[in-house]
Amino acid sequence: MSQAVAGQTLSGTPQLTVPAVPVREIMPWLVFFAVLGMIAVYFVSAEQGATSLFAGTNIHEWVHDGRHLLGFPCH
Ligand SMILES: [Zn+2]
């Protein structure tokens, strides 16, 4: 006879259960974060450099170190 205590039986055998998450539930979040990632990469790599959606250099200055860190051409 064994009792379950915080996911482990008293006999010493760990009980590990991984819940199955359907792809249908993950897909909207995957698309959402992929779009956010692409927007972030755009602003770091090309905004106020190769292209410019916003006037001025504020965005360039905010992401300037990231641009150099990731190896995008800058100056
Ligand atoms: Zn630079």
N, CA, C, O and the ligand as a Tripos MOL2 file, in Angstrom:
@<TRIPOS>MOLECULE
protein
  301   299    76     0     0
PROTEIN
NO_CHARGES

@<TRIPOS>ATOM
      1 N           0.8440   -1.1780    0.0000 N.3       1 MET1
      2 CA          0.0000    0.0000    0.0000 C.3       1 MET1
      3 C           0.8840    1.2340    0.0000 C.2       1 MET1
      4 O           1.8430    1.3210    0.7670 O.2       1 MET1
      5 N           0.5560    2.1910   -0.8680 N.am      2 SER2
      6 CA          1.3540    3.4060   -0.9040 C.3       2 SER2
      7 C           0.4370    4.6160   -0.9330 C.2       2 SER2
      8 O          -0.6810    4.5570   -1.4460 O.2       2 SER2
      9 N           0.9250    5.7040   -0.3780 N.am      3 GLN3
     10 CA          0.1840    6.9590   -0.3820 C.3       3 GLN3
     11 C           0.9210    7.9500   -1.2660 C.2       3 GLN3
     12 O           2.1520    7.9700   -1.2840 O.2       3 GLN3
     13 N           0.1800    8.7730   -2.0000 N.am      4 ALA4
     14 CA          0.7890    9.7960   -2.8350 C.3       4 ALA4
     15 C           1.0070   11.0500   -2.0110 C.2       4 ALA4
     16 O           0.0790   11.5680   -1.3900 O.2       4 ALA4
     17 N           2.2510   11.5390   -2.0100 N.am      5 VAL5
     18 CA          2.5880   12.7690   -1.3100 C.3       5 VAL5
     19 C           3.3340   13.6490   -2.2930 C.2       5 VAL5
     20 O           4.4720   13.3550   -2.6570 O.2       5 VAL5
     21 N           2.6980   14.7270   -2.7240 N.am      6 ALA6
     22 CA          3.3110   15.7220   -3.6170 C.3       6 ALA6
     23 C           3.9320   15.0650   -4.8380 C.2       6 ALA6
     24 O           5.0740   15.3620   -5.1890 O.2       6 ALA6
     25 N           3.2020   14.1880   -5.4790 N.am      7 GLY7
     26 CA          3.6630   13.5970   -6.7150 C.3       7 GLY7
     27 C           4.6230   12.4390   -6.5400 C.2       7 GLY7
     28 O           5.1700   11.9470   -7.5270 O.2       7 GLY7
     29 N           4.8440   11.9930   -5.3270 N.am      8 GLN8
     30 CA          5.7700   10.8880   -5.1190 C.3       8 GLN8
     31 C           5.1380    9.9120   -4.1380 C.2       8 GLN8
     32 O           4.5940   10.3170   -3.1110 O.2       8 GLN8
     33 N           5.2120    8.6420   -4.4540 N.am      9 THR9
     34 CA          4.6590    7.6480   -3.5450 C.3       9 THR9
     35 C           5.6520    7.3770   -2.4310 C.2       9 THR9
     36 O           6.8450    7.6490   -2.5620 O.2       9 THR9
     37 N           5.1480    6.8450   -1.3480 N.am     10 LEU10
     38 CA          6.0270    6.5570   -0.2160 C.3      10 LEU10
     39 C           6.9770    5.4090   -0.5200 C.2      10 LEU10
     40 O           7.9730    5.2230    0.1790 O.2      10 LEU10
     41 N           6.6770    4.6450   -1.5480 N.am     11 SER11
     42 CA          7.5780    3.5510   -1.8940 C.3      11 SER11
     43 C           8.8300    4.0630   -2.6090 C.2      11 SER11
     44 O           9.7540    3.2850   -2.8480 O.2      11 SER11
     45 N           8.8850    5.3630   -2.9570 N.am     12 GLY12
     46 CA         10.0710    5.9530   -3.5540 C.3      12 GLY12
     47 C          10.0060    6.0830   -5.0480 C.2      12 GLY12
     48 O          10.9260    6.6350   -5.6530 O.2      12 GLY12
     49 N           8.9740    5.6060   -5.6580 N.am     13 THR13
     50 CA          8.8500    5.7120   -7.1100 C.3      13 THR13
     51 C           8.2290    7.0530   -7.4700 C.2      13 THR13
     52 O           7.0790    7.3060   -7.1110 O.2      13 THR13
     53 N           8.9590    7.9250   -8.1710 N.am     14 PRO14
     54 CA          8.3750    9.2290   -8.5260 C.3      14 PRO14
     55 C           7.2660    9.0680   -9.5560 C.2      14 PRO14
     56 O           7.3760    8.2810  -10.4960 O.2      14 PRO14
     57 N           6.2200    9.8130   -9.3640 N.am     15 GLN15
     58 CA          5.0950    9.8140  -10.2910 C.3      15 GLN15
     59 C           5.1450   11.1100  -11.0820 C.2      15 GLN15
     60 O           4.8380   12.1760  -10.5490 O.2      15 GLN15
     61 N           5.5230   11.0290  -12.3280 N.am     16 LEU16
     62 CA          5.6120   12.2050  -13.1780 C.3      16 LEU16
     63 C           4.5690   12.0950  -14.2680 C.2      16 LEU16
     64 O           4.5760   11.1640  -15.0730 O.2      16 LEU16
     65 N           3.6710   13.0670  -14.2770 N.am     17 THR17
     66 CA          2.6550   13.0830  -15.3320 C.3      17 THR17
     67 C           2.7840   14.3840  -16.0950 C.2      17 THR17
     68 O           2.7990   15.4630  -15.5020 O.2      17 THR17
     69 N           2.8740   14.2820  -17.3920 N.am     18 VAL18
     70 CA          2.9550   15.4480  -18.2650 C.3      18 VAL18
     71 C           1.6200   15.5880  -18.9660 C.2      18 VAL18
     72 O           1.2040   14.6950  -19.7040 O.2      18 VAL18
     73 N           0.9390   16.7200  -18.7350 N.am     19 PRO19
     74 CA         -0.3650   16.8800  -19.3760 C.3      19 PRO19
     75 C          -0.2140   17.0610  -20.8850 C.2      19 PRO19
     76 O           0.6920   17.7490  -21.3550 O.2      19 PRO19
     77 N          -1.0930   16.4490  -21.6110 N.am     20 ALA20
     78 CA         -1.0960   16.5930  -23.0720 C.3      20 ALA20
     79 C          -1.8620   17.8570  -23.4400 C.2      20 ALA20
     80 O          -3.0310   18.0120  -23.0860 O.2      20 ALA20
     81 N          -1.1930   18.7560  -24.1510 N.am     21 VAL21
     82 CA         -1.8300   19.9970  -24.5930 C.3      21 VAL21
     83 C          -2.0220   19.8940  -26.0970 C.2      21 VAL21
     84 O          -1.0450   19.7390  -26.8300 O.2      21 VAL21
     85 N          -3.2490   19.9750  -26.5690 N.am     22 PRO22
     86 CA         -3.4820   19.8600  -28.0140 C.3      22 PRO22
     87 C          -2.8530   21.0160  -28.7820 C.2      22 PRO22
     88 O          -2.8090   22.1440  -28.2920 O.2      22 PRO22
     89 N          -2.3730   20.7340  -29.9730 N.am     23 VAL23
     90 CA         -1.7660   21.7570  -30.8270 C.3      23 VAL23
     91 C          -2.7620   22.8660  -31.1190 C.2      23 VAL23
     92 O          -2.3750   24.0280  -31.2480 O.2      23 VAL23
     93 N          -4.0420   22.5230  -31.2240 N.am     24 ARG24
     94 CA         -5.0770   23.5150  -31.4980 C.3      24 ARG24
     95 C          -5.1220   24.6080  -30.4300 C.2      24 ARG24
     96 O          -5.4600   25.7510  -30.7380 O.2      24 ARG24
     97 N          -4.7840   24.2740  -29.1730 N.am     25 GLU25
     98 CA         -4.7720   25.2750  -28.1000 C.3      25 GLU25
     99 C          -3.4800   26.0780  -28.0880 C.2      25 GLU25
    100 O          -3.4750   27.2280  -27.6490 O.2      25 GLU25
    101 N          -2.3980   25.5020  -28.5560 N.am     26 ILE26
    102 CA         -1.1080   26.1880  -28.5330 C.3      26 ILE26
    103 C          -0.9420   27.1120  -29.7360 C.2      26 ILE26
    104 O          -0.2850   28.1480  -29.6340 O.2      26 ILE26
    105 N          -1.5360   26.7440  -30.8790 N.am     27 MET27
    106 CA         -1.2880   27.4440  -32.1400 C.3      27 MET27
    107 C          -1.5720   28.9520  -32.0800 C.2      27 MET27
    108 O          -0.7460   29.7180  -32.5770 O.2      27 MET27
    109 N          -2.6900   29.4300  -31.5040 N.am     28 PRO28
    110 CA         -2.8800   30.8910  -31.4600 C.3      28 PRO28
    111 C          -1.7830   31.6070  -30.6780 C.2      28 PRO28
    112 O          -1.3580   32.6930  -31.0720 O.2      28 PRO28
    113 N          -1.3210   31.0200  -29.5770 N.am     29 TRP29
    114 CA         -0.2500   31.6460  -28.7990 C.3      29 TRP29
    115 C           1.0630   31.6130  -29.5570 C.2      29 TRP29
    116 O           1.8460   32.5610  -29.4920 O.2      29 TRP29
    117 N           1.3080   30.5280  -30.2730 N.am     30 LEU30
    118 CA          2.5210   30.4260  -31.0830 C.3      30 LEU30
    119 C           2.5350   31.4970  -32.1680 C.2      30 LEU30
    120 O           3.5630   32.1330  -32.3990 O.2      30 LEU30
    121 N           1.4090   31.6970  -32.8280 N.am     31 VAL31
    122 CA          1.3090   32.7250  -33.8720 C.3      31 VAL31
    123 C           1.4700   34.1070  -33.2520 C.2      31 VAL31
    124 O           2.1700   34.9550  -33.8060 O.2      31 VAL31
    125 N           0.8290   34.3430  -32.1080 N.am     32 PHE32
    126 CA          0.9150   35.6380  -31.4370 C.3      32 PHE32
    127 C           2.3580   35.9870  -31.0800 C.2      32 PHE32
    128 O           2.8220   37.0890  -31.3720 O.2      32 PHE32
    129 N           3.0620   35.0560  -30.4530 N.am     33 PHE33
    130 CA          4.4330   35.3540  -30.0520 C.3      33 PHE33
    131 C           5.3790   35.3890  -31.2490 C.2      33 PHE33
    132 O           6.3910   36.0870  -31.2100 O.2      33 PHE33
    133 N           5.0690   34.6520  -32.3060 N.am     34 ALA34
    134 CA          5.8820   34.7350  -33.5230 C.3      34 ALA34
    135 C           5.7560   36.1240  -34.1490 C.2      34 ALA34
    136 O           6.7490   36.6930  -34.6010 O.2      34 ALA34
    137 N           4.5350   36.6700  -34.1760 N.am     35 VAL35
    138 CA          4.3300   38.0110  -34.7330 C.3      35 VAL35
    139 C           5.0420   39.0470  -33.8550 C.2      35 VAL35
    140 O           5.6990   39.9520  -34.3700 O.2      35 VAL35
    141 N           4.9100   38.9130  -32.5230 N.am     36 LEU36
    142 CA          5.6180   39.8460  -31.6320 C.3      36 LEU36
    143 C           7.1250   39.7670  -31.8420 C.2      36 LEU36
    144 O           7.8060   40.7920  -31.8440 O.2      36 LEU36
    145 N           7.6420   38.5720  -32.0180 N.am     37 GLY37
    146 CA          9.0730   38.3980  -32.2530 C.3      37 GLY37
    147 C           9.5140   39.0230  -33.5550 C.2      37 GLY37
    148 O          10.5680   39.6560  -33.6250 O.2      37 GLY37
    149 N           8.6960   38.8440  -34.6040 N.am     38 MET38
    150 CA          9.0580   39.4420  -35.8950 C.3      38 MET38
    151 C           9.0200   40.9600  -35.8260 C.2      38 MET38
    152 O           9.8580   41.6280  -36.4310 O.2      38 MET38
    153 N           8.0510   41.5140  -35.0930 N.am     39 ILE39
    154 CA          8.0000   42.9730  -34.9330 C.3      39 ILE39
    155 C           9.2390   43.4560  -34.1770 C.2      39 ILE39
    156 O           9.8360   44.4680  -34.5440 O.2      39 ILE39
    157 N           9.6220   42.7370  -33.1270 N.am     40 ALA40
    158 CA         10.8120   43.1270  -32.3640 C.3      40 ALA40
    159 C          12.0650   43.0450  -33.2290 C.2      40 ALA40
    160 O          12.9030   43.9450  -33.1820 O.2      40 ALA40
    161 N          12.2040   41.9950  -34.0070 N.am     41 VAL41
    162 CA         13.3690   41.8640  -34.8840 C.3      41 VAL41
    163 C          13.3720   42.9650  -35.9300 C.2      41 VAL41
    164 O          14.4280   43.4950  -36.2750 O.2      41 VAL41
    165 N          12.1760   43.3180  -36.4430 N.am     42 TYR42
    166 CA         12.1320   44.4150  -37.4220 C.3      42 TYR42
    167 C          12.6480   45.7110  -36.7930 C.2      42 TYR42
    168 O          13.4770   46.4050  -37.3820 O.2      42 TYR42
    169 N          12.1530   46.0320  -35.5960 N.am     43 PHE43
    170 CA         12.5630   47.3040  -34.9910 C.3      43 PHE43
    171 C          14.0480   47.2990  -34.6480 C.2      43 PHE43
    172 O          14.7050   48.3350  -34.7560 O.2      43 PHE43
    173 N          14.5800   46.1700  -34.2420 N.am     44 VAL44
    174 CA         16.0080   46.1210  -33.9200 C.3      44 VAL44
    175 C          16.8490   46.1570  -35.1880 C.2      44 VAL44
    176 O          17.9080   46.7840  -35.2110 O.2      44 VAL44
    177 N          16.3880   45.4920  -36.2440 N.am     45 SER45
    178 CA         17.2560   45.3170  -37.4110 C.3      45 SER45
    179 C          17.1260   46.4010  -38.4710 C.2      45 SER45
    180 O          18.1390   46.8390  -39.0170 O.2      45 SER45
    181 N          15.9220   46.8430  -38.7740 N.am     46 ALA46
    182 CA         15.7460   47.6760  -39.9660 C.3      46 ALA46
    183 C          15.1520   49.0520  -39.7020 C.2      46 ALA46
    184 O          15.3970   49.9780  -40.4750 O.2      46 ALA46
    185 N          14.3750   49.2140  -38.6310 N.am     47 GLU47
    186 CA         13.6990   50.4990  -38.4220 C.3      47 GLU47
    187 C          14.7200   51.6180  -38.2140 C.2      47 GLU47
    188 O          15.6670   51.4880  -37.4390 O.2      47 GLU47
    189 N          14.4980   52.6990  -38.9210 N.am     48 GLN48
    190 CA         15.3730   53.8770  -38.8960 C.3      48 GLN48
    191 C          16.7920   53.5010  -39.3000 C.2      48 GLN48
    192 O          17.7700   54.0940  -38.8450 O.2      48 GLN48
    193 N          16.8730   52.4970  -40.1680 N.am     49 GLY49
    194 CA         18.1350   52.1110  -40.7700 C.3      49 GLY49
    195 C          17.8700   51.9140  -42.2460 C.2      49 GLY49
    196 O          17.9600   52.8570  -43.0330 O.2      49 GLY49
    197 N          17.5400   50.6790  -42.6250 N.am     50 ALA50
    198 CA         17.2110   50.3850  -44.0140 C.3      50 ALA50
    199 C          15.8490   50.9530  -44.3880 C.2      50 ALA50
    200 O          15.6570   51.4230  -45.5100 O.2      50 ALA50
    201 N          14.9060   50.9130  -43.4590 N.am     51 THR51
    202 CA         13.5700   51.4920  -43.6800 C.3      51 THR51
    203 C          13.2290   52.3770  -42.4930 C.2      51 THR51
    204 O          13.9360   52.3810  -41.4850 O.2      51 THR51
    205 N          12.1410   53.1260  -42.6200 N.am     52 SER52
    206 CA         11.7640   54.0060  -41.5240 C.3      52 SER52
    207 C          10.2600   54.2080  -41.5120 C.2      52 SER52
    208 O           9.7100   54.8620  -42.3980 O.2      52 SER52
    209 N           9.5930   53.6470  -40.5090 N.am     53 LEU53
    210 CA          8.1590   53.8900  -40.3340 C.3      53 LEU53
    211 C           7.9140   55.1350  -39.4980 C.2      53 LEU53
    212 O           6.8980   55.8100  -39.6600 O.2      53 LEU53
    213 N           8.8440   55.4380  -38.6070 N.am     54 PHE54
    214 CA          8.6920   56.5790  -37.7150 C.3      54 PHE54
    215 C           9.8190   57.5750  -37.9770 C.2      54 PHE54
    216 O          10.9590   57.1830  -38.2270 O.2      54 PHE54
    217 N           9.4910   58.8560  -37.9180 N.am     55 ALA55
    218 CA         10.4890   59.8950  -38.1470 C.3      55 ALA55
    219 C          11.3970   60.0210  -36.9250 C.2      55 ALA55
    220 O          11.0360   59.6240  -35.8170 O.2      55 ALA55
    221 N          12.5670   60.5750  -37.1550 N.am     56 GLY56
    222 CA         13.4890   60.7990  -36.0510 C.3      56 GLY56
    223 C          14.4030   59.6080  -35.8330 C.2      56 GLY56
    224 O          14.4300   58.6720  -36.6330 O.2      56 GLY56
    225 N          15.1520   59.6530  -34.7400 N.am     57 THR57
    226 CA         16.1130   58.5780  -34.4550 C.3      57 THR57
    227 C          15.8850   57.9500  -33.0850 C.2      57 THR57
    228 O          16.7500   57.2290  -32.5870 O.2      57 THR57
    229 N          14.7340   58.2130  -32.4670 N.am     58 ASN58
    230 CA         14.5120   57.6940  -31.1160 C.3      58 ASN58
    231 C          14.5180   56.1710  -31.0560 C.2      58 ASN58
    232 O          15.1620   55.5920  -30.1810 O.2      58 ASN58
    233 N          13.8130   55.5160  -31.9720 N.am     59 ILE59
    234 CA         13.7540   54.0490  -31.9600 C.3      59 ILE59
    235 C          15.1470   53.4860  -32.2130 C.2      59 ILE59
    236 O          15.5540   52.5270  -31.5580 O.2      59 ILE59
    237 N          15.8710   54.0650  -33.1450 N.am     60 HIS60
    238 CA         17.2290   53.6050  -33.4310 C.3      60 HIS60
    239 C          18.0960   53.6820  -32.1740 C.2      60 HIS60
    240 O          18.8530   52.7590  -31.8760 O.2      60 HIS60
    241 N          17.9790   54.7750  -31.4520 N.am     61 GLU61
    242 CA         18.7960   54.9360  -30.2420 C.3      61 GLU61
    243 C          18.4040   53.9290  -29.1660 C.2      61 GLU61
    244 O          19.2660   53.4350  -28.4390 O.2      61 GLU61
    245 N          17.1120   53.6180  -29.0550 N.am     62 TRP62
    246 CA         16.6520   52.6720  -28.0280 C.3      62 TRP62
    247 C          17.1390   51.2600  -28.3170 C.2      62 TRP62
    248 O          17.4270   50.5110  -27.3830 O.2      62 TRP62
    249 N          17.2380   50.8800  -29.5760 N.am     63 VAL63
    250 CA         17.6120   49.5020  -29.9130 C.3      63 VAL63
    251 C          19.0310   49.4150  -30.4570 C.2      63 VAL63
    252 O          19.4360   48.3730  -30.9710 O.2      63 VAL63
    253 N          19.7830   50.4980  -30.3480 N.am     64 HIS64
    254 CA         21.0970   50.5610  -30.9750 C.3      64 HIS64
    255 C          22.0400   49.4720  -30.4640 C.2      64 HIS64
    256 O          22.7090   48.8200  -31.2650 O.2      64 HIS64
    257 N          22.1050   49.2660  -29.1620 N.am     65 ASP65
    258 CA         23.0050   48.2420  -28.6190 C.3      65 ASP65
    259 C          22.5770   46.8480  -29.0550 C.2      65 ASP65
    260 O          23.4190   46.0000  -29.3520 O.2      65 ASP65
    261 N          21.2820   46.6130  -29.0950 N.am     66 GLY66
    262 CA         20.7840   45.3180  -29.5670 C.3      66 GLY66
    263 C          21.1310   45.0780  -31.0100 C.2      66 GLY66
    264 O          21.4350   43.9520  -31.4060 O.2      66 GLY66
    265 N          21.0880   46.1300  -31.8000 N.am     67 ARG67
    266 CA         21.4540   46.0140  -33.2170 C.3      67 ARG67
    267 C          22.9080   45.5750  -33.3600 C.2      67 ARG67
    268 O          23.2130   44.6900  -34.1600 O.2      67 ARG67
    269 N          23.7960   46.1810  -32.6000 N.am     68 HIS68
    270 CA         25.2070   45.7880  -32.6590 C.3      68 HIS68
    271 C          25.4000   44.3990  -32.0770 C.2      68 HIS68
    272 O          26.1820   43.6090  -32.6060 O.2      68 HIS68
    273 N          24.6920   44.0890  -30.9870 N.am     69 LEU69
    274 CA         24.8340   42.7810  -30.3510 C.3      69 LEU69
    275 C          24.4360   41.6630  -31.2920 C.2      69 LEU69
    276 O          25.0770   40.6120  -31.3060 O.2      69 LEU69
    277 N          23.3840   41.8700  -32.0850 N.am     70 LEU70
    278 CA         22.8950   40.8330  -32.9870 C.3      70 LEU70
    279 C          23.5820   40.8610  -34.3480 C.2      70 LEU70
    280 O          23.2990   40.0120  -35.1930 O.2      70 LEU70
    281 N          24.4710   41.8100  -34.5740 N.am     71 GLY71
    282 CA         25.2660   41.8360  -35.7850 C.3      71 GLY71
    283 C          24.5830   42.4680  -36.9890 C.2      71 GLY71
    284 O          25.0090   42.2430  -38.1220 O.2      71 GLY71
    285 N          23.5370   43.2500  -36.7700 N.am     72 PHE72
    286 CA         22.9130   43.9510  -37.8860 C.3      72 PHE72
    287 C          23.7620   45.1620  -38.2550 C.2      72 PHE72
    288 O          24.3130   45.8110  -37.3660 O.2      72 PHE72
    289 N          23.8840   45.4840  -39.5400 N.am     73 PRO73
    290 CA         24.6660   46.6410  -39.9380 C.3      73 PRO73
    291 C          24.0490   47.9220  -39.4000 C.2      73 PRO73
    292 O          22.8290   48.0890  -39.4080 O.2      73 PRO73
    293 N          24.8960   48.8140  -38.9380 N.am     74 CYS74
    294 CA         24.3860   50.0430  -38.3410 C.3      74 CYS74
    295 C          25.1210   51.2470  -38.8840 C.2      74 CYS74
    296 O          24.5480   52.0300  -39.6410 O.2      74 CYS74
    297 N          26.3660   51.4090  -38.5180 N.am     75 HIS75
    298 CA         27.1470   52.5500  -38.9890 C.3      75 HIS75
    299 C          28.5730   52.1530  -39.1850 C.2      75 HIS75
    300 O          29.3950   52.9790  -39.5800 O.2      75 HIS75
    301 ZN         25.5920   51.5710  -34.3340 Zn       76 ZN76
@<TRIPOS>BOND
     1     1     2 1
     2     2     3 1
     3     3     4 2
     4     3     5 am
     5     5     6 1
     6     6     7 1
     7     7     8 2
     8     7     9 am
     9     9    10 1
    10    10    11 1
    11    11    12 2
    12    11    13 am
    13    13    14 1
    14    14    15 1
    15    15    16 2
    16    15    17 am
    17    17    18 1
    18    18    19 1
    19    19    20 2
    20    19    21 am
    21    21    22 1
    22    22    23 1
    23    23    24 2
    24    23    25 am
    25    25    26 1
    26    26    27 1
    27    27    28 2
    28    27    29 am
    29    29    30 1
    30    30    31 1
    31    31    32 2
    32    31    33 am
    33    33    34 1
    34    34    35 1
    35    35    36 2
    36    35    37 am
    37    37    38 1
    38    38    39 1
    39    39    40 2
    40    39    41 am
    41    41    42 1
    42    42    43 1
    43    43    44 2
    44    43    45 am
    45    45    46 1
    46    46    47 1
    47    47    48 2
    48    47    49 am
    49    49    50 1
    50    50    51 1
    51    51    52 2
    52    51    53 am
    53    53    54 1
    54    54    55 1
    55    55    56 2
    56    55    57 am
    57    57    58 1
    58    58    59 1
    59    59    60 2
    60    59    61 am
    61    61    62 1
    62    62    63 1
    63    63    64 2
    64    63    65 am
    65    65    66 1
    66    66    67 1
    67    67    68 2
    68    67    69 am
    69    69    70 1
    70    70    71 1
    71    71    72 2
    72    71    73 am
    73    73    74 1
    74    74    75 1
    75    75    76 2
    76    75    77 am
    77    77    78 1
    78    78    79 1
    79    79    80 2
    80    79    81 am
    81    81    82 1
    82    82    83 1
    83    83    84 2
    84    83    85 am
    85    85    86 1
    86    86    87 1
    87    87    88 2
    88    87    89 am
    89    89    90 1
    90    90    91 1
    91    91    92 2
    92    91    93 am
    93    93    94 1
    94    94    95 1
    95    95    96 2
    96    95    97 am
    97    97    98 1
    98    98    99 1
    99    99   100 2
   100    99   101 am
   101   101   102 1
   102   102   103 1
   103   103   104 2
   104   103   105 am
   105   105   106 1
   106   106   107 1
   107   107   108 2
   108   107   109 am
   109   109   110 1
   110   110   111 1
   111   111   112 2
   112   111   113 am
   113   113   114 1
   114   114   115 1
   115   115   116 2
   116   115   117 am
   117   117   118 1
   118   118   119 1
   119   119   120 2
   120   119   121 am
   121   121   122 1
   122   122   123 1
   123   123   124 2
   124   123   125 am
   125   125   126 1
   126   126   127 1
   127   127   128 2
   128   127   129 am
   129   129   130 1
   130   130   131 1
   131   131   132 2
   132   131   133 am
   133   133   134 1
   134   134   135 1
   135   135   136 2
   136   135   137 am
   137   137   138 1
   138   138   139 1
   139   139   140 2
   140   139   141 am
   141   141   142 1
   142   142   143 1
   143   143   144 2
   144   143   145 am
   145   145   146 1
   146   146   147 1
   147   147   148 2
   148   147   149 am
   149   149   150 1
   150   150   151 1
   151   151   152 2
   152   151   153 am
   153   153   154 1
   154   154   155 1
   155   155   156 2
   156   155   157 am
   157   157   158 1
   158   158   159 1
   159   159   160 2
   160   159   161 am
   161   161   162 1
   162   162   163 1
   163   163   164 2
   164   163   165 am
   165   165   166 1
   166   166   167 1
   167   167   168 2
   168   167   169 am
   169   169   170 1
   170   170   171 1
   171   171   172 2
   172   171   173 am
   173   173   174 1
   174   174   175 1
   175   175   176 2
   176   175   177 am
   177   177   178 1
   178   178   179 1
   179   179   180 2
   180   179   181 am
   181   181   182 1
   182   182   183 1
   183   183   184 2
   184   183   185 am
   185   185   186 1
   186   186   187 1
   187   187   188 2
   188   187   189 am
   189   189   190 1
   190   190   191 1
   191   191   192 2
   192   191   193 am
   193   193   194 1
   194   194   195 1
   195   195   196 2
   196   195   197 am
   197   197   198 1
   198   198   199 1
   199   199   200 2
   200   199   201 am
   201   201   202 1
   202   202   203 1
   203   203   204 2
   204   203   205 am
   205   205   206 1
   206   206   207 1
   207   207   208 2
   208   207   209 am
   209   209   210 1
   210   210   211 1
   211   211   212 2
   212   211   213 am
   213   213   214 1
   214   214   215 1
   215   215   216 2
   216   215   217 am
   217   217   218 1
   218   218   219 1
   219   219   220 2
   220   219   221 am
   221   221   222 1
   222   222   223 1
   223   223   224 2
   224   223   225 am
   225   225   226 1
   226   226   227 1
   227   227   228 2
   228   227   229 am
   229   229   230 1
   230   230   231 1
   231   231   232 2
   232   231   233 am
   233   233   234 1
   234   234   235 1
   235   235   236 2
   236   235   237 am
   237   237   238 1
   238   238   239 1
   239   239   240 2
   240   239   241 am
   241   241   242 1
   242   242   243 1
   243   243   244 2
   244   243   245 am
   245   245   246 1
   246   246   247 1
   247   247   248 2
   248   247   249 am
   249   249   250 1
   250   250   251 1
   251   251   252 2
   252   251   253 am
   253   253   254 1
   254   254   255 1
   255   255   256 2
   256   255   257 am
   257   257   258 1
   258   258   259 1
   259   259   260 2
   260   259   261 am
   261   261   262 1
   262   262   263 1
   263   263   264 2
   264   263   265 am
   265   265   266 1
   266   266   267 1
   267   267   268 2
   268   267   269 am
   269   269   270 1
   270   270   271 1
   271   271   272 2
   272   271   273 am
   273   273   274 1
   274   274   275 1
   275   275   276 2
   276   275   277 am
   277   277   278 1
   278   278   279 1
   279   279   280 2
   280   279   281 am
   281   281   282 1
   282   282   283 1
   283   283   284 2
   284   283   285 am
   285   285   286 1
   286   286   287 1
   287   287   288 2
   288   287   289 am
   289   289   290 1
   290   290   291 1
   291   291   292 2
   292   291   293 am
   293   293   294 1
   294   294   295 1
   295   295   296 2
   296   295   297 am
   297   297   298 1
   298   298   299 1
   299   299   300 2
@<TRIPOS>SUBSTRUCTURE
     1 MET1         2 RESIDUE 1 A MET
     2 SER2         6 RESIDUE 1 A SER
     3 GLN3        10 RESIDUE 1 A GLN
     4 ALA4        14 RESIDUE 1 A ALA
     5 VAL5        18 RESIDUE 1 A VAL
     6 ALA6        22 RESIDUE 1 A ALA
     7 GLY7        26 RESIDUE 1 A GLY
     8 GLN8        30 RESIDUE 1 A GLN
     9 THR9        34 RESIDUE 1 A THR
    10 LEU10       38 RESIDUE 1 A LEU
    11 SER11       42 RESIDUE 1 A SER
    12 GLY12       46 RESIDUE 1 A GLY
    13 THR13       50 RESIDUE 1 A THR
    14 PRO14       54 RESIDUE 1 A PRO
    15 GLN15       58 RESIDUE 1 A GLN
    16 LEU16       62 RESIDUE 1 A LEU
    17 THR17       66 RESIDUE 1 A THR
    18 VAL18       70 RESIDUE 1 A VAL
    19 PRO19       74 RESIDUE 1 A PRO
    20 ALA20       78 RESIDUE 1 A ALA
    21 VAL21       82 RESIDUE 1 A VAL
    22 PRO22       86 RESIDUE 1 A PRO
    23 VAL23       90 RESIDUE 1 A VAL
    24 ARG24       94 RESIDUE 1 A ARG
    25 GLU25       98 RESIDUE 1 A GLU
    26 ILE26      102 RESIDUE 1 A ILE
    27 MET27      106 RESIDUE 1 A MET
    28 PRO28      110 RESIDUE 1 A PRO
    29 TRP29      114 RESIDUE 1 A TRP
    30 LEU30      118 RESIDUE 1 A LEU
    31 VAL31      122 RESIDUE 1 A VAL
    32 PHE32      126 RESIDUE 1 A PHE
    33 PHE33      130 RESIDUE 1 A PHE
    34 ALA34      134 RESIDUE 1 A ALA
    35 VAL35      138 RESIDUE 1 A VAL
    36 LEU36      142 RESIDUE 1 A LEU
    37 GLY37      146 RESIDUE 1 A GLY
    38 MET38      150 RESIDUE 1 A MET
    39 ILE39      154 RESIDUE 1 A ILE
    40 ALA40      158 RESIDUE 1 A ALA
    41 VAL41      162 RESIDUE 1 A VAL
    42 TYR42      166 RESIDUE 1 A TYR
    43 PHE43      170 RESIDUE 1 A PHE
    44 VAL44      174 RESIDUE 1 A VAL
    45 SER45      178 RESIDUE 1 A SER
    46 ALA46      182 RESIDUE 1 A ALA
    47 GLU47      186 RESIDUE 1 A GLU
    48 GLN48      190 RESIDUE 1 A GLN
    49 GLY49      194 RESIDUE 1 A GLY
    50 ALA50      198 RESIDUE 1 A ALA
    51 THR51      202 RESIDUE 1 A THR
    52 SER52      206 RESIDUE 1 A SER
    53 LEU53      210 RESIDUE 1 A LEU
    54 PHE54      214 RESIDUE 1 A PHE
    55 ALA55      218 RESIDUE 1 A ALA
    56 GLY56      222 RESIDUE 1 A GLY
    57 THR57      226 RESIDUE 1 A THR
    58 ASN58      230 RESIDUE 1 A ASN
    59 ILE59      234 RESIDUE 1 A ILE
    60 HIS60      238 RESIDUE 1 A HIS
    61 GLU61      242 RESIDUE 1 A GLU
    62 TRP62      246 RESIDUE 1 A TRP
    63 VAL63      250 RESIDUE 1 A VAL
    64 HIS64      254 RESIDUE 1 A HIS
    65 ASP65      258 RESIDUE 1 A ASP
    66 GLY66      262 RESIDUE 1 A GLY
    67 ARG67      266 RESIDUE 1 A ARG
    68 HIS68      270 RESIDUE 1 A HIS
    69 LEU69      274 RESIDUE 1 A LEU
    70 LEU70      278 RESIDUE 1 A LEU
    71 GLY71      282 RESIDUE 1 A GLY
    72 PHE72      286 RESIDUE 1 A PHE
    73 PRO73      290 RESIDUE 1 A PRO
    74 CYS74      294 RESIDUE 1 A CYS
    75 HIS75      298 RESIDUE 1 A HIS
    76 ZN76       301 GROUP 0 **** ****
